[in-house]
Amino acid sequence: MRLIFAATPLLAFSLAMPAMAKPVKSPKPDLADAAQGTYSGDVISDSRGAGHQNVTITVTKTGPNTVSVSSDYSRLPTFTAKLAKYMSTIQKTGSGTEVFLLDLSKSPKHLDVTDDQASWSGAPSTQ
């Protein structure tokens, strides 16, 4: 009986321990963090005219899994994209006609953007 009574305070302390020392959870990976950056590429298709070379796309995190996509080419207006991961890609979800497709399986990663009937394709800037 003595052993049981001696172990009881230790058992009570060890049961209380998890409440006092909760492990710190690392934040869930945010797709916006993975997607943000500056990308260089070309407008490869445009229903209103010829393609356009050396177009820069800037992807800026605006919230959890959300980015703003802007460019230095007027035919690709700024839009906001809520992101989801599908296999080895990060894509825009929800309503709207814009396409945001970041292919993580390629090295370097590859981004395709379509908006206002113009399609752009490129990779992270090396600048």
mmCIF file of the C-alpha atoms, coordinates in Angstrom:
data_MODEL
# 
_entry.id   MODEL 
# 
loop_
_atom_site.group_PDB 
_atom_site.id 
_atom_site.type_symbol 
_atom_site.label_atom_id 
_atom_site.label_alt_id 
_atom_site.label_comp_id 
_atom_site.label_asym_id 
_atom_site.label_entity_id 
_atom_site.label_seq_id 
_atom_site.pdbx_PDB_ins_code 
_atom_site.Cartn_x 
_atom_site.Cartn_y 
_atom_site.Cartn_z 
_atom_site.occupancy 
_atom_site.B_iso_or_equiv 
_atom_site.pdbx_formal_charge 
_atom_site.auth_seq_id 
_atom_site.auth_comp_id 
_atom_site.auth_asym_id 
_atom_site.auth_atom_id 
_atom_site.pdbx_PDB_model_num 
ATOM 1   C CA . MET A 1 1   ? 0.000   0.000  0.000   1.00 0.00 ? 1   MET A CA 1 
ATOM 2   C CA . ARG A 1 2   ? 2.835   2.312  0.676   1.00 0.00 ? 2   ARG A CA 1 
ATOM 3   C CA . LEU A 1 3   ? 3.950   2.257  -2.942  1.00 0.00 ? 3   LEU A CA 1 
ATOM 4   C CA . ILE A 1 4   ? 0.473   3.203  -4.164  1.00 0.00 ? 4   ILE A CA 1 
ATOM 5   C CA . PHE A 1 5   ? 0.254   6.194  -1.798  1.00 0.00 ? 5   PHE A CA 1 
ATOM 6   C CA . ALA A 1 6   ? 3.755   7.319  -2.762  1.00 0.00 ? 6   ALA A CA 1 
ATOM 7   C CA . ALA A 1 7   ? 2.877   7.189  -6.481  1.00 0.00 ? 7   ALA A CA 1 
ATOM 8   C CA . THR A 1 8   ? -0.455  8.988  -6.110  1.00 0.00 ? 8   THR A CA 1 
ATOM 9   C CA . PRO A 1 9   ? 0.962   12.549 -5.768  1.00 0.00 ? 9   PRO A CA 1 
ATOM 10  C CA . LEU A 1 10  ? 3.282   11.904 -8.710  1.00 0.00 ? 10  LEU A CA 1 
ATOM 11  C CA . LEU A 1 11  ? 0.376   10.611 -10.781 1.00 0.00 ? 11  LEU A CA 1 
ATOM 12  C CA . ALA A 1 12  ? -1.721  13.652 -9.890  1.00 0.00 ? 12  ALA A CA 1 
ATOM 13  C CA . PHE A 1 13  ? 1.147   15.963 -10.865 1.00 0.00 ? 13  PHE A CA 1 
ATOM 14  C CA . SER A 1 14  ? 1.742   14.194 -14.193 1.00 0.00 ? 14  SER A CA 1 
ATOM 15  C CA . LEU A 1 15  ? -1.967  14.378 -15.063 1.00 0.00 ? 15  LEU A CA 1 
ATOM 16  C CA . ALA A 1 16  ? -1.956  18.120 -14.398 1.00 0.00 ? 16  ALA A CA 1 
ATOM 17  C CA . MET A 1 17  ? 1.239   18.648 -16.375 1.00 0.00 ? 17  MET A CA 1 
ATOM 18  C CA . PRO A 1 18  ? -0.303  18.607 -19.909 1.00 0.00 ? 18  PRO A CA 1 
ATOM 19  C CA . ALA A 1 19  ? -2.660  21.427 -18.922 1.00 0.00 ? 19  ALA A CA 1 
ATOM 20  C CA . MET A 1 20  ? 0.277   23.548 -17.811 1.00 0.00 ? 20  MET A CA 1 
ATOM 21  C CA . ALA A 1 21  ? 2.693   22.802 -20.648 1.00 0.00 ? 21  ALA A CA 1 
ATOM 22  C CA . LYS A 1 22  ? 0.734   22.576 -23.891 1.00 0.00 ? 22  LYS A CA 1 
ATOM 23  C CA . PRO A 1 23  ? 2.958   22.065 -26.920 1.00 0.00 ? 23  PRO A CA 1 
ATOM 24  C CA . VAL A 1 24  ? 3.084   25.012 -29.271 1.00 0.00 ? 24  VAL A CA 1 
ATOM 25  C CA . LYS A 1 25  ? 1.372   24.179 -32.545 1.00 0.00 ? 25  LYS A CA 1 
ATOM 26  C CA . SER A 1 26  ? 3.171   25.389 -35.614 1.00 0.00 ? 26  SER A CA 1 
ATOM 27  C CA . PRO A 1 27  ? 0.939   27.425 -37.919 1.00 0.00 ? 27  PRO A CA 1 
ATOM 28  C CA . LYS A 1 28  ? -0.719  25.627 -40.797 1.00 0.00 ? 28  LYS A CA 1 
ATOM 29  C CA . PRO A 1 29  ? 1.138   26.361 -44.048 1.00 0.00 ? 29  PRO A CA 1 
ATOM 30  C CA . ASP A 1 30  ? -0.475  29.316 -45.770 1.00 0.00 ? 30  ASP A CA 1 
ATOM 31  C CA . LEU A 1 31  ? -0.834  29.059 -49.529 1.00 0.00 ? 31  LEU A CA 1 
ATOM 32  C CA . ALA A 1 32  ? -0.564  32.837 -49.906 1.00 0.00 ? 32  ALA A CA 1 
ATOM 33  C CA . ASP A 1 33  ? 2.927   32.708 -48.382 1.00 0.00 ? 33  ASP A CA 1 
ATOM 34  C CA . ALA A 1 34  ? 3.960   30.105 -50.958 1.00 0.00 ? 34  ALA A CA 1 
ATOM 35  C CA . ALA A 1 35  ? 2.439   32.034 -53.868 1.00 0.00 ? 35  ALA A CA 1 
ATOM 36  C CA . GLN A 1 36  ? 3.500   35.599 -53.100 1.00 0.00 ? 36  GLN A CA 1 
ATOM 37  C CA . GLY A 1 37  ? 6.289   37.149 -55.101 1.00 0.00 ? 37  GLY A CA 1 
ATOM 38  C CA . THR A 1 38  ? 7.162   38.751 -58.408 1.00 0.00 ? 38  THR A CA 1 
ATOM 39  C CA . TYR A 1 39  ? 6.903   36.733 -61.608 1.00 0.00 ? 39  TYR A CA 1 
ATOM 40  C CA . SER A 1 40  ? 8.196   37.501 -65.112 1.00 0.00 ? 40  SER A CA 1 
ATOM 41  C CA . GLY A 1 41  ? 6.668   36.170 -68.289 1.00 0.00 ? 41  GLY A CA 1 
ATOM 42  C CA . ASP A 1 42  ? 4.669   36.877 -71.420 1.00 0.00 ? 42  ASP A CA 1 
ATOM 43  C CA . VAL A 1 43  ? 1.064   37.351 -72.458 1.00 0.00 ? 43  VAL A CA 1 
ATOM 44  C CA . ILE A 1 44  ? 0.755   34.281 -74.661 1.00 0.00 ? 44  ILE A CA 1 
ATOM 45  C CA . SER A 1 45  ? -2.827  34.789 -75.804 1.00 0.00 ? 45  SER A CA 1 
ATOM 46  C CA . ASP A 1 46  ? -5.042  37.861 -76.046 1.00 0.00 ? 46  ASP A CA 1 
ATOM 47  C CA . SER A 1 47  ? -8.447  37.925 -77.720 1.00 0.00 ? 47  SER A CA 1 
ATOM 48  C CA . ARG A 1 48  ? -8.076  41.676 -78.316 1.00 0.00 ? 48  ARG A CA 1 
ATOM 49  C CA . GLY A 1 49  ? -4.663  41.694 -79.926 1.00 0.00 ? 49  GLY A CA 1 
ATOM 50  C CA . ALA A 1 50  ? -1.185  40.272 -80.138 1.00 0.00 ? 50  ALA A CA 1 
ATOM 51  C CA . GLY A 1 51  ? 0.731   38.790 -77.228 1.00 0.00 ? 51  GLY A CA 1 
ATOM 52  C CA . HIS A 1 52  ? 3.025   40.961 -75.138 1.00 0.00 ? 52  HIS A CA 1 
ATOM 53  C CA . GLN A 1 53  ? 6.502   40.132 -73.854 1.00 0.00 ? 53  GLN A CA 1 
ATOM 54  C CA . ASN A 1 54  ? 8.225   40.959 -70.566 1.00 0.00 ? 54  ASN A CA 1 
ATOM 55  C CA . VAL A 1 55  ? 5.138   41.379 -68.401 1.00 0.00 ? 55  VAL A CA 1 
ATOM 56  C CA . THR A 1 56  ? 5.572   41.365 -64.621 1.00 0.00 ? 56  THR A CA 1 
ATOM 57  C CA . ILE A 1 57  ? 2.940   39.846 -62.323 1.00 0.00 ? 57  ILE A CA 1 
ATOM 58  C CA . THR A 1 58  ? 3.028   40.710 -58.623 1.00 0.00 ? 58  THR A CA 1 
ATOM 59  C CA . VAL A 1 59  ? 1.308   38.374 -56.162 1.00 0.00 ? 59  VAL A CA 1 
ATOM 60  C CA . THR A 1 60  ? 0.767   39.957 -52.735 1.00 0.00 ? 60  THR A CA 1 
ATOM 61  C CA . LYS A 1 61  ? -0.637  38.212 -49.661 1.00 0.00 ? 61  LYS A CA 1 
ATOM 62  C CA . THR A 1 62  ? -3.724  40.057 -48.413 1.00 0.00 ? 62  THR A CA 1 
ATOM 63  C CA . GLY A 1 63  ? -5.006  37.516 -45.881 1.00 0.00 ? 63  GLY A CA 1 
ATOM 64  C CA . PRO A 1 64  ? -4.961  33.838 -45.002 1.00 0.00 ? 64  PRO A CA 1 
ATOM 65  C CA . ASN A 1 65  ? -4.826  31.872 -48.280 1.00 0.00 ? 65  ASN A CA 1 
ATOM 66  C CA . THR A 1 66  ? -5.730  35.062 -50.166 1.00 0.00 ? 66  THR A CA 1 
ATOM 67  C CA . VAL A 1 67  ? -3.662  37.104 -52.612 1.00 0.00 ? 67  VAL A CA 1 
ATOM 68  C CA . SER A 1 68  ? -3.950  40.170 -54.810 1.00 0.00 ? 68  SER A CA 1 
ATOM 69  C CA . VAL A 1 69  ? -2.686  39.627 -58.341 1.00 0.00 ? 69  VAL A CA 1 
ATOM 70  C CA . SER A 1 70  ? -1.557  42.702 -60.294 1.00 0.00 ? 70  SER A CA 1 
ATOM 71  C CA . SER A 1 71  ? 0.511   43.328 -63.409 1.00 0.00 ? 71  SER A CA 1 
ATOM 72  C CA . ASP A 1 72  ? 2.330   46.064 -65.270 1.00 0.00 ? 72  ASP A CA 1 
ATOM 73  C CA . TYR A 1 73  ? 0.181   45.344 -68.358 1.00 0.00 ? 73  TYR A CA 1 
ATOM 74  C CA . SER A 1 74  ? -3.241  47.010 -68.572 1.00 0.00 ? 74  SER A CA 1 
ATOM 75  C CA . ARG A 1 75  ? -4.900  44.011 -70.252 1.00 0.00 ? 75  ARG A CA 1 
ATOM 76  C CA . LEU A 1 76  ? -4.386  42.039 -67.034 1.00 0.00 ? 76  LEU A CA 1 
ATOM 77  C CA . PRO A 1 77  ? -6.317  43.965 -64.382 1.00 0.00 ? 77  PRO A CA 1 
ATOM 78  C CA . THR A 1 78  ? -5.789  43.445 -60.655 1.00 0.00 ? 78  THR A CA 1 
ATOM 79  C CA . PHE A 1 79  ? -7.921  40.775 -58.981 1.00 0.00 ? 79  PHE A CA 1 
ATOM 80  C CA . THR A 1 80  ? -8.121  39.012 -55.636 1.00 0.00 ? 80  THR A CA 1 
ATOM 81  C CA . ALA A 1 81  ? -7.851  35.238 -55.406 1.00 0.00 ? 81  ALA A CA 1 
ATOM 82  C CA . LYS A 1 82  ? -8.789  32.884 -52.587 1.00 0.00 ? 82  LYS A CA 1 
ATOM 83  C CA . LEU A 1 83  ? -6.388  29.962 -52.901 1.00 0.00 ? 83  LEU A CA 1 
ATOM 84  C CA . ALA A 1 84  ? -6.673  26.190 -52.507 1.00 0.00 ? 84  ALA A CA 1 
ATOM 85  C CA . LYS A 1 85  ? -4.158  23.411 -53.084 1.00 0.00 ? 85  LYS A CA 1 
ATOM 86  C CA . TYR A 1 86  ? -4.951  20.682 -55.594 1.00 0.00 ? 86  TYR A CA 1 
ATOM 87  C CA . MET A 1 87  ? -2.287  18.004 -55.955 1.00 0.00 ? 87  MET A CA 1 
ATOM 88  C CA . SER A 1 88  ? 0.926   19.906 -56.800 1.00 0.00 ? 88  SER A CA 1 
ATOM 89  C CA . THR A 1 89  ? -0.786  23.181 -57.734 1.00 0.00 ? 89  THR A CA 1 
ATOM 90  C CA . ILE A 1 90  ? -2.175  26.228 -55.962 1.00 0.00 ? 90  ILE A CA 1 
ATOM 91  C CA . GLN A 1 91  ? -5.306  27.530 -57.677 1.00 0.00 ? 91  GLN A CA 1 
ATOM 92  C CA . LYS A 1 92  ? -7.912  30.267 -57.375 1.00 0.00 ? 92  LYS A CA 1 
ATOM 93  C CA . THR A 1 93  ? -11.224 29.040 -56.006 1.00 0.00 ? 93  THR A CA 1 
ATOM 94  C CA . GLY A 1 94  ? -14.661 30.600 -55.927 1.00 0.00 ? 94  GLY A CA 1 
ATOM 95  C CA . SER A 1 95  ? -16.512 32.764 -58.405 1.00 0.00 ? 95  SER A CA 1 
ATOM 96  C CA . GLY A 1 96  ? -15.097 34.931 -61.140 1.00 0.00 ? 96  GLY A CA 1 
ATOM 97  C CA . THR A 1 97  ? -13.587 34.341 -64.541 1.00 0.00 ? 97  THR A CA 1 
ATOM 98  C CA . GLU A 1 98  ? -9.955  34.816 -63.506 1.00 0.00 ? 98  GLU A CA 1 
ATOM 99  C CA . VAL A 1 99  ? -7.531  31.897 -63.544 1.00 0.00 ? 99  VAL A CA 1 
ATOM 100 C CA . PHE A 1 100 ? -4.597  31.610 -61.124 1.00 0.00 ? 100 PHE A CA 1 
ATOM 101 C CA . LEU A 1 101 ? -2.617  28.388 -61.438 1.00 0.00 ? 101 LEU A CA 1 
ATOM 102 C CA . LEU A 1 102 ? 0.737   27.995 -59.687 1.00 0.00 ? 102 LEU A CA 1 
ATOM 103 C CA . ASP A 1 103 ? 2.422   24.696 -60.570 1.00 0.00 ? 103 ASP A CA 1 
ATOM 104 C CA . LEU A 1 104 ? 4.722   23.672 -57.719 1.00 0.00 ? 104 LEU A CA 1 
ATOM 105 C CA . SER A 1 105 ? 5.921   20.509 -59.484 1.00 0.00 ? 105 SER A CA 1 
ATOM 106 C CA . LYS A 1 106 ? 8.041   22.531 -61.913 1.00 0.00 ? 106 LYS A CA 1 
ATOM 107 C CA . SER A 1 107 ? 11.421  23.962 -61.035 1.00 0.00 ? 107 SER A CA 1 
ATOM 108 C CA . PRO A 1 108 ? 11.254  26.870 -60.829 1.00 0.00 ? 108 PRO A CA 1 
ATOM 109 C CA . LYS A 1 109 ? 7.550   26.952 -59.987 1.00 0.00 ? 109 LYS A CA 1 
ATOM 110 C CA . HIS A 1 110 ? 5.377   28.129 -62.895 1.00 0.00 ? 110 HIS A CA 1 
ATOM 111 C CA . LEU A 1 111 ? 2.448   30.569 -62.814 1.00 0.00 ? 111 LEU A CA 1 
ATOM 112 C CA . ASP A 1 112 ? -0.381  30.915 -65.338 1.00 0.00 ? 112 ASP A CA 1 
ATOM 113 C CA . VAL A 1 113 ? -2.853  33.797 -65.058 1.00 0.00 ? 113 VAL A CA 1 
ATOM 114 C CA . THR A 1 114 ? -5.883  34.533 -67.249 1.00 0.00 ? 114 THR A CA 1 
ATOM 115 C CA . ASP A 1 115 ? -8.083  37.591 -66.869 1.00 0.00 ? 115 ASP A CA 1 
ATOM 116 C CA . ASP A 1 116 ? -10.152 39.707 -69.268 1.00 0.00 ? 116 ASP A CA 1 
ATOM 117 C CA . GLN A 1 117 ? -9.494  37.210 -72.101 1.00 0.00 ? 117 GLN A CA 1 
ATOM 118 C CA . ALA A 1 118 ? -5.706  37.606 -71.871 1.00 0.00 ? 118 ALA A CA 1 
ATOM 119 C CA . SER A 1 119 ? -3.484  34.732 -70.748 1.00 0.00 ? 119 SER A CA 1 
ATOM 120 C CA . TRP A 1 120 ? -0.068  35.184 -69.169 1.00 0.00 ? 120 TRP A CA 1 
ATOM 121 C CA . SER A 1 121 ? 2.557   32.537 -68.378 1.00 0.00 ? 121 SER A CA 1 
ATOM 122 C CA . GLY A 1 122 ? 5.786   32.896 -66.416 1.00 0.00 ? 122 GLY A CA 1 
ATOM 123 C CA . ALA A 1 123 ? 8.072   32.030 -63.512 1.00 0.00 ? 123 ALA A CA 1 
ATOM 124 C CA . PRO A 1 124 ? 9.513   33.808 -60.467 1.00 0.00 ? 124 PRO A CA 1 
ATOM 125 C CA . SER A 1 125 ? 11.667  36.825 -61.318 1.00 0.00 ? 125 SER A CA 1 
ATOM 126 C CA . THR A 1 126 ? 15.386  36.333 -60.923 1.00 0.00 ? 126 THR A CA 1 
ATOM 127 C CA . GLN A 1 127 ? 15.999  40.004 -60.128 1.00 0.00 ? 127 GLN A CA 1 
# 
